Amino acid sequence: MSLSRDDLRAAVAAGMISEAQAASVLALSEARAGVRERMEGRDEPFELFRGFNEIFIVVGLVILYAGWMGVTGLSAATSLGPTGLSFAIYAAITMAVSAGLAGYFTLRRRMVAPSIALTVMFGLAALQLGASLGWQVGLNFQQRAVFTAGLATMAMLGWYGVFRIPFSMALVALGVFATAGAALIVQGAGLPRPQELFLLSADGPFAALTIVLGLIGLAVALAFDMSDPHRVTRRSATGFWLHVVAAPAIVNTVALTLFTDGSRGAVMALMAFLAAMALFALVIDRRSFIVAGVGYVVALSLGVLEDSAMLAILLLGLALVLLGAGWEQMRGSLMRALPRFPGKDRLPPWTLLDERPPA
């Protein structure tokens, strides 16, 4: 009988072994099994499901949820307009049932995909509850948007506090964006066009809000990462989902602003910014910043290089493949070359079994 990752995570949570010891045991186990010659902490964990049975259960949950919405007439679209108190009651029932199912599939069975599905269902029900309650108390559309987004965000934060599902923190982050943006509209800002959410040169305040909240999200994500540098517990997975939200908010805002400027200086600044983000991604061992910037490199190639654009895109694809294949070696070389800086020893290890010298 062999130890599973869940067994090691439970041992870490119980204080029986440290995260570094758990990561070393995983490295030894996988090396002996011939799976890979490095520990899990040197990769970026990403898990949506653990077997087809989870997909089977998700299909059942989706059908169950769709049937419930059909029977009750409950949907986000219908709750935006005039609704009776029954809509709020149905939404509360949905949230309660989702929590009960999560108690079984998440806390007891430790399933990944059903937990994510239940998180989405709970979030939709929370939106429906907020929209219905907002209508009941007589709020106008803008006020109801703030109330709905704020209530759903607080509900999702409570959901994370109970079930510790990493994906739910991504919805919390999106909820904060939505609540703050809706609050700006209530204060008199007009409804933004999609590009105004990321264009600092636009008249509205939304792009500034996007990058500020993106930086806050990045700080929280790094706090989760640094509390679990070996990426053994769910804290690192929570950090991953926050990076998924924060990286586009930061990269898109700066890159789109520079890209739309069009001047030679702005193009050079954009190239320097994307290169800096790539190095930053290597340092913190998160690929999301590189993925967020790839589209701008393609757009730059098409707009600036013209006849040579396809060759540049070909080279970009080759570079991404090589970077993915040699990520650990490149990151190790970069981290060894960098001088000691605050927090460096709390970043994911860059040598086998964390052979870094003591501080």
C-alpha positions in Angstrom: 0.0 0.0 0.0 1.5 3.4 -1.1 1.0 6.8 0.2 -1.1 9.2 -2.0 -0.7 12.9 -2.4 -3.9 13.3 -0.3 -2.2 11.3 2.5 0.8 13.6 2.4 -1.3 16.7 2.4 -3.2 15.4 5.4 0.0 14.6 7.2 1.2 18.2 6.5 -2.1 19.7 7.7 -1.9 17.6 10.9 1.7 18.8 11.6 3.2 15.3 11.4 5.6 16.3 8.7 6.7 19.6 7.1 5.9 20.7 3.6 9.6 20.2 2.5 9.6 16.7 3.9 6.3 15.9 2.0 7.8 17.3 -1.2 10.9 15.2 -0.7 8.9 12.0 -0.1 6.9 12.8 -3.3 10.2 13.3 -5.3 11.6 10.0 -4.0 8.4 8.1 -4.7 8.1 9.4 -8.3 11.8 8.9 -9.0 11.6 5.3 -7.8 8.5 4.8 -9.9 10.2 6.3 -13.0 7.5 9.0 -13.4 9.8 12.0 -13.3 13.2 12.8 -11.7 12.0 15.9 -9.8 9.6 16.8 -7.1 6.1 18.0 -7.6 6.9 21.4 -6.1 9.0 22.3 -9.1 6.0 22.1 -11.4 2.9 24.3 -11.4 0.1 22.1 -10.1 -3.2 22.2 -12.1 -5.9 19.7 -11.6 -9.5 19.8 -12.9 -10.5 16.2 -12.3 -9.0 12.9 -11.0 -10.9 10.4 -13.1 -13.8 9.9 -15.4 -16.1 9.2 -12.4 -15.7 12.9 -11.5 -16.8 13.9 -15.0 -19.7 11.5 -14.7 -20.8 13.2 -11.4 -20.4 16.7 -12.9 -22.7 15.7 -15.8 -25.2 14.6 -13.2 -24.9 17.8 -11.2 -25.3 19.9 -14.3 -28.4 18.1 -15.4 -29.8 18.3 -11.8 -29.1 22.0 -11.7 -30.7 22.6 -15.2 -33.7 20.6 -14.2 -34.1 22.6 -10.9 -33.9 25.9 -12.9 -36.5 24.6 -15.3 -38.9 23.6 -12.6 -38.5 26.8 -10.6 -37.9 29.3 -13.4 -34.8 30.3 -11.6 -32.1 32.0 -13.7 -29.8 35.0 -13.6 -31.6 36.5 -16.6 -35.1 36.4 -15.1 -34.0 37.7 -11.7 -32.6 40.9 -13.2 -36.1 42.2 -13.7 -39.2 42.1 -11.4 -39.2 39.0 -9.3 -41.2 37.7 -6.5 -39.9 36.6 -3.1 -40.1 33.0 -4.3 -37.0 33.6 -6.5 -35.0 34.6 -3.4 -36.3 31.5 -1.6 -35.4 29.2 -4.5 -31.9 30.7 -4.7 -31.4 30.2 -1.0 -32.5 26.6 -1.4 -30.0 26.1 -4.3 -27.2 27.5 -2.1 -28.1 25.3 0.8 -28.3 22.2 -1.4 -25.0 23.1 -3.1 -23.4 23.4 0.4 -24.8 20.0 1.4 -23.5 18.3 -1.7 -20.1 20.0 -1.2 -20.0 18.6 2.3 -20.0 15.1 0.7 -18.1 15.5 -2.6 -15.6 18.1 -1.3 -15.0 17.5 2.4 -15.6 13.7 2.4 -14.7 12.5 -1.1 -12.1 15.2 -1.9 -13.3 15.4 -5.5 -12.0 18.2 -7.7 -14.3 18.6 -10.7 -17.6 18.2 -8.6 -16.2 20.8 -6.2 -15.6 23.3 -9.0 -19.1 22.6 -10.5 -20.8 23.1 -7.1 -18.8 26.3 -6.6 -20.1 27.7 -9.9 -23.7 26.7 -9.0 -23.4 28.2 -5.6 -22.1 31.4 -7.1 -24.9 31.7 -9.7 -27.4 31.1 -6.9 -25.8 33.8 -4.8 -26.1 36.2 -7.8 -29.8 35.3 -8.2 -30.4 35.8 -4.5 -28.8 39.2 -4.5 -30.6 40.3 -7.6 -34.0 39.2 -6.2 -33.4 40.7 -2.8 -32.3 44.0 -4.4 -35.5 44.1 -6.4 -37.6 43.4 -3.2 -36.1 46.4 -1.4 -36.6 48.8 -4.3 -33.0 49.3 -5.5 -32.6 50.7 -9.0 -30.6 48.8 -11.6 -27.2 50.3 -10.8 -27.7 49.9 -7.0 -28.9 46.4 -7.5 -25.8 45.5 -9.5 -23.6 46.7 -6.6 -25.7 44.8 -4.0 -25.8 41.6 -6.1 -22.1 41.5 -6.8 -21.2 42.4 -3.2 -23.5 39.8 -1.7 -22.3 37.1 -4.1 -18.6 38.0 -3.4 -19.2 37.8 0.4 -21.1 34.5 0.0 -18.2 33.1 -2.1 -15.7 34.2 0.4 -17.7 32.3 3.1 -17.8 29.3 0.8 -14.0 29.3 0.5 -13.7 29.7 4.3 -15.8 26.5 4.8 -14.7 24.3 1.9 -11.3 25.7 0.9 -11.9 25.0 -2.8 -9.1 26.9 -4.6 -11.2 27.7 -7.6 -13.6 29.7 -5.5 -11.0 32.4 -4.9 -10.9 33.2 -8.6 -14.7 33.9 -8.3 -14.0 36.0 -5.2 -11.5 38.1 -7.2 -13.9 38.5 -10.1 -16.6 39.4 -7.6 -14.4 42.2 -6.2 -13.8 43.5 -9.7 -17.5 43.5 -10.5 -18.5 45.1 -7.2 -16.0 47.9 -7.5 -16.8 48.5 -11.1 -20.6 48.7 -10.4 -19.9 51.1 -7.5 -18.1 53.4 -9.9 -21.1 53.4 -12.2 -23.4 54.3 -9.2 -21.0 57.2 -8.5 -21.6 58.6 -12.0 -19.2 56.8 -14.3 -20.8 55.7 -17.6 -21.0 52.1 -18.7 -17.6 51.2 -20.0 -16.9 49.7 -23.4 -14.9 46.4 -23.1 -11.6 48.1 -24.1 -12.0 50.8 -21.5 -11.6 48.2 -18.8 -7.9 47.9 -19.8 -7.1 51.2 -21.6 -5.4 53.7 -19.3 -5.7 56.4 -21.9 -9.5 56.1 -21.8 -11.6 58.8 -20.1 -13.2 56.6 -17.5 -11.6 55.2 -14.3 -12.1 51.6 -15.0 -8.6 50.7 -16.4 -7.0 52.3 -13.3 -9.3 50.2 -11.1 -8.4 47.1 -13.1 -4.7 47.5 -12.7 -5.0 48.4 -9.0 -7.1 45.4 -8.2 -4.9 43.3 -10.3 -1.9 44.3 -8.3 -3.8 43.6 -5.1 -4.8 40.2 -6.4 -1.1 39.5 -7.3 0.0 40.4 -3.8 -2.6 38.0 -2.3 -1.6 35.3 -4.7 2.0 35.6 -3.8 1.1 35.5 -0.1 -0.6 32.1 -0.8 2.4 30.9 -2.9 5.0 31.9 -0.3 3.0 30.1 2.5 3.4 26.9 0.5 6.6 27.1 -1.6 6.7 23.4 -2.2 3.2 23.4 -3.5 2.0 20.5 -1.4 -1.2 22.0 0.0 -4.3 23.7 -1.5 -2.8 27.1 -0.7 -0.6 27.0 -3.8 -3.6 25.9 -5.9 -5.5 28.9 -4.5 -2.6 31.1 -5.5 -2.7 29.6 -9.0 -6.3 30.7 -9.5 -5.7 34.2 -8.2 -2.8 34.5 -10.7 -5.2 33.4 -13.4 -7.3 36.5 -12.6 -4.5 39.0 -11.7 -2.1 38.3 -14.6 -4.6 39.3 -17.4 -5.7 42.4 -15.3 -2.1 43.6 -15.1 -0.7 42.5 -18.4 -3.7 43.5 -20.5 -4.0 47.0 -19.0 -0.3 47.9 -19.5 0.1 46.1 -22.8 -3.2 47.3 -24.4 -2.4 50.9 -23.4 1.1 50.8 -24.9 -0.1 48.9 -28.0 -2.9 51.3 -28.9 -0.4 54.2 -28.6 1.4 53.0 -31.7 4.5 55.1 -31.4 8.0 53.6 -31.7 8.7 54.4 -28.0 5.4 52.7 -26.9 6.3 49.6 -29.0 9.8 49.4 -27.4 8.2 49.9 -23.9 5.7 47.2 -24.7 8.5 44.7 -25.7 10.4 45.6 -22.6 7.3 45.1 -20.4 6.5 41.7 -21.9 10.1 40.6 -21.4 10.0 41.8 -17.8 6.8 39.9 -17.2 8.4 36.7 -18.7 11.3 37.0 -16.3 8.9 37.7 -13.4 6.9 34.6 -14.4 10.1 32.6 -14.2 11.1 34.0 -10.8 7.7 33.2 -9.2 7.3 30.0 -11.2 3.9 31.0 -12.6 3.3 30.7 -16.4 0.1 32.8 -16.4 1.9 36.1 -17.0 3.5 34.7 -20.1 0.2 33.3 -21.4 -1.5 36.6 -20.8 1.2 38.4 -22.9 1.4 36.0 -25.9 -1.5 37.6 -27.8 0.2 41.0 -27.7 3.4 39.5 -29.2 1.3 38.1 -32.0 -0.5 41.4 -32.5 2.8 43.2 -32.5 4.2 40.8 -35.1 1.3 41.3 -37.4 1.2 45.1 -37.0 4.9 45.9 -37.1 6.7 43.2 -39.0 4.2 42.9 -41.8 5.8 40.5 -44.4 7.9 38.8 -41.7 5.0 38.4 -39.2 4.4 34.8 -39.9 8.1 34.0 -39.4 8.0 35.9 -36.1 4.9 34.0 -35.0 6.6 30.7 -35.9 9.6 31.6 -33.8 7.3 32.6 -31.0 5.6 29.2 -31.0 9.0 27.5 -31.1 10.2 29.7 -28.2 7.1 28.8 -26.1 7.6 25.1 -26.7 11.3 25.3 -25.7 10.4 27.4 -22.7 7.8 24.9 -21.6 10.2 22.0 -22.1 13.1 23.6 -20.3 11.3 25.7 -17.8 13.0 24.2 -14.7 16.5 24.5 -16.1 15.9 28.1 -17.3 14.4 29.1 -13.9 17.2 27.4 -12.0 19.8 29.3 -14.0 18.0 32.6 -13.5 17.4 32.1 -9.8 21.1 31.2 -9.2 22.2 34.3 -11.1 19.9 36.6 -9.1 21.3 38.1 -5.9 19.5 37.3 -2.6 16.4 39.5 -2.2 13.6 39.6 0.4 11.4 36.6 -0.1 13.7 34.6 -2.4 14.0 31.7 0.0 10.1 31.5 0.2 9.7 31.0 -3.5 9.3 27.6 -5.0 12.6 25.7 -5.0 14.8 25.8 -8.1 17.1 22.8 -7.3 16.3 19.2 -6.7 15.0 18.6 -3.2 15.7 22.3 -2.4 19.5 22.2 -2.1 19.7 25.9 -1.5 22.2 27.0 1.1 20.8 28.2 4.4 20.2 32.0 4.8 
